[in-house]
């Protein structure tokens, strides 16, 4: 996690495309959110790859806006927020 509790950001959570659909992303997500909660975070901001927005929404995140990509000039990324319970 990046940031200082209570609000943080999910830094990087990547799955090799060959392994998508095997539950690895969900396992990593659950681990990351448990660690974030243990560290005192109550919400996470996610600048998602556009292809991963559906995954994060399925995990319970909601879209709150867009952010500029730091890797691809002119590209906008969906920005989501996940509230930890």
Helices and strands as residue ranges (DSSP letters): E 2-4, E 7-9, G 17-19, H 24-38, E 43-48, G 50-52, H 53-58, E 62-68, E 76-83
